[in-house]
Amino acid sequence: MDDNSAPARKIESTPSGTPIYRYEPRSKPAERVVDYPDMEKIQQHVERFIGKVDMVYHEIISDLVHLDIFLVNPTPERNFFTLVTSGMSQRPMKAPPGAEKFQYAELMICLPSYWLLTDEALQDETFYWPIRQLKTLATFPHEYNTWLWFGHTIANGEPARPFARNTKFSGIILGLPVLSPQDFWTLEIAENKTVFFLSVIPLYKDEMEMKLKKGSEDLFERFDQQGVNELLNLKRPSVYKKRWWIF
């Protein structure tokens, strides 16, 4: 993982100057929690700016935070599924000095309308992996006492491996939920607690490598140019893939 937090052992810096951190297996014991009192506020926020929550993937046994996932079905205006976590913001992340305002976050991703989300389909990793990533990423900062924020990238293992057999995506970057109105991006829970909503954008291996070399600004500029956002597109090419033009 590359970010700007400091609880893990720093191994090296990327050519762009971003520090890389490796995390040892978790050593802290399990800490069971029952529910998340602010879950209703988050659901109301989702329904106000995105759409009616049609289903909630409830977590039965929770460790550190109680993490549920809201599902908004496709509509004519938003012809794709939207999934939003509720629970990552139950605890503050360990933001670096000066960034304490940004210690609460939730994650979201959009899936194409053809995606299968039945109980049977979700037994298959080819359909479940986006949900698995939401759950893994949302608990990660609390398991390892760290911080996840805009522009941070996380590889799927070391070396990075594809999330499932139907994709070559092997990492993610956190971005802004550009397919949602900007009013959705933040939710003030209390005077000292503002929740920021970040999008999960899957990456190819070369996109992760180039992000480390050039930084996130170059990657996001290419995303804008090529229409890449939080709506998962298994067929999209890498934004660093050479394109040939015939005249």
Secondary structure as GFF3:
##gff-version 3
##sequence-region A 1 247
A	DSSP	beta_strand	9	13	.	.	.	ID=ss1
A	DSSP	beta_strand	19	22	.	.	.	ID=ss2
A	DSSP	beta_strand	32	33	.	.	.	ID=ss3
A	DSSP	alpha_helix	39	49	.	.	.	ID=ss4
A	DSSP	beta_strand	55	57	.	.	.	ID=ss5
A	DSSP	beta_strand	62	63	.	.	.	ID=ss6
A	DSSP	beta_strand	68	72	.	.	.	ID=ss7
A	DSSP	beta_strand	80	86	.	.	.	ID=ss8
A	DSSP	three_ten_helix	88	90	.	.	.	ID=ss9
A	DSSP	three_ten_helix	100	102	.	.	.	ID=ss10
A	DSSP	beta_strand	105	112	.	.	.	ID=ss11
A	DSSP	three_ten_helix	121	123	.	.	.	ID=ss12
A	DSSP	alpha_helix	125	143	.	.	.	ID=ss13
A	DSSP	beta_strand	153	155	.	.	.	ID=ss14
A	DSSP	beta_strand	171	175	.	.	.	ID=ss15
A	DSSP	three_ten_helix	182	185	.	.	.	ID=ss16
A	DSSP	beta_strand	186	190	.	.	.	ID=ss17
A	DSSP	beta_strand	193	203	.	.	.	ID=ss18
A	DSSP	alpha_helix	205	214	.	.	.	ID=ss19
A	DSSP	alpha_helix	216	226	.	.	.	ID=ss20
###
